Amino acid sequence: MKVMGMISGTSHDGIDVAAVDFTLSGDVLFGDVSYFETVPYEVCLRERLIAALPPAEVSLGEVCALDTLIGRAFALAAQAALPDVDLICSHGQTVFHWPGMGTLQIGQPAWIAERTGIPVVSDVRVRDMAVGGQGAPLVALLDSLLLAGLPGRPAALNLGGIANITVPGPSPLAYDIGPANALIDAATLAATGGAQHFDRDGLLAASATVSEALLRRFLAEPYYELAPPKSTGKELFNGSYLDGLESGPDLVATVTALTAHTVAAAVRSHGIDTLVISGGGLRNPTLISLLRQQLPGVRLIPSDELGAPGDAKEAIAFALIGWLTWHGLPANVPACTGAEAPRVLGTITPGAHPLRMPTPLTCAPKELRL
């Protein structure tokens, strides 16, 4: 069964699309990643989206309009990835994440189903929250299955807008560590007067000096002291987090060091010996160099080596969630999200034909090989 996973992450720069052909053999799920593409948002849509995000105040009319416009953008991105897809799982675009209360992803799936004729799984986080979970991180199941064959004490690290970690095992853990590209991008935007949206190749940070006093101030953030399960987002770590600070390359260097410090502390606390890294931060040599310096003895490898391209891993994760939902299998990991029980995630929007779902599977796969 070929499933398309779609997500726009906390960097809000575009739509990641991955098509994975899944085959189950015994308790091993094989996945052939046959397509991956990142479709950038149109400039005007991205600017409109960013203008509506926390801490901005926004009208319900604007939320409604963005729900439609982003739904249409996802539909066009999905159409470009066809044919031969049996199911689409769209995460949509998170615009607000409030642990303990609710979460909101927009990008109406009806536009995707109507344009492609393919059924769409969407709204995948809320069911976990309805049973006491954080609704995040949902990538934990993919990470646990993907790392199942590795020796020692491995973990998966995703460096997106937010840094999150998964530590598989008999008592798995997964949680958001803190900011990654969210603050680096915000500092870069300010330092370049809006000319750069991200620190390409980590050059700004590499050219500057870390403010140790400011770094200590950042590290006093109460979020870091919370015990997992926990999740966060741009509701906390947004551009206003840097208000009142002098913008420039030194601030970019300091928030880059902040990510390295908080990630390294988390990795050390779990006794990790192999760290499998994905996300946009993997392409930041300055950040990765800082992690290597702070984690001597820990093997750092890109998720590409396990068959999951670093930029595509989250889209692959949502393709997996779609496959699980279609087969009646839970996709949350309660020990990681804090949910009271495993649950089948999401809602399904029919495509051009009546839904014909398979008989639910009774046993979930124990390993994923891409």
C-alpha positions, 0 to 999 in steps of 0.5 A: 500500500502506497501512502503519502505523508504531508507536513509543514513544520514549525519553520513554516517554510513549505510542505514536505511530501513523501510517498512510501510503499509499505509491505508487511512481512511478519512483524517487520514493516518494509517501506520503499520511499519512492518520492520526496519533495519540499514544496515552498509556500508562496511568499505571500501565503507564508507571510500571511501565515507568520503574521497570524502566529503567536504572539499575534492576535488573529481573527477567526475570519483570518483563521478560516481563510488560512485554513482554506488557502493552506488546504489548497496549497497542500492539495496542489502539492499532493497532486504533483506527487501522484499517481499511484497513491492509495492514501494520504495522511496530512498533518497540516500546519500547526498554528497553536499547540497548547499542551493539556488543552488542545492543538490546532492544525489547519489546511482543510483536508477536503481540498486535498481529497477533492483535488486528488480523489484519494482518501485523506487521514488528518487531524491526527494529534487531538485523539491523543490529547483526548486521552490525556496526552500531549499530542506530541511527539508523534514521530516517536513510533517511527523512531522506535521502529526505525531504531529497533535494530541498532545496538547499544543505547540509540536515540533519534533527534529531530532538529526542526523548529523545535528539537525533539528526542526519542529514546526507544526501549522497554520504557520509551521516552520522547519529548520536545527538548526546546528550540532549534531552528525556531530561535536561530531563524528568528535571530537570523531574520533580525540580524539580516534585516529580513534578508535571510530567513535562516542561517545558511550553513551556519555561517552567521553563527560561525563568524560571531561570538557566543554571549555566555551571560545571555546563554546562562539567562536563556538556560534558566528558562523554566521549560527545561526543568519540566519532566517529560512527557512535555511538548512546546512550540512557537507559542513560547519560542517565537521571535518575541522571545528575543525582544529587547536583545541586540540583534546581530550575528552574536545573538545568532551564535548564542541561540545556536549554542543554546540549542547545542547545550540543551540537546547535549544535556538531554542526550547525556542524561539518557546515556545515549551512545548513538544519535540519529539526527534529522531535520533542517538543523542537520544541514547547519554545520556550526550546530552539528560541530557544537554537538560533536564537541559537547558529546564526545564518545557519542556517534552522530549519524544522519537518519539518511543512513537508516533510509529516512532522508533527514529532510523527509523523516517527518513526512515519512512519519505521517505516511506511517501514521496514515498506514496504521490508521487505515489498518486500525492500529494505534499510532501514539506511544502513551509512554512518550506522549503521556496518554492514558492508552494507545489510540487509532489517530485522526479522521478520514475524509473520503476521496472520489470513491466509497471508503473500502477499508481493510479488516483491522490488523490485530498485531502491530509491526515491531520494526520498520526497514526503509 
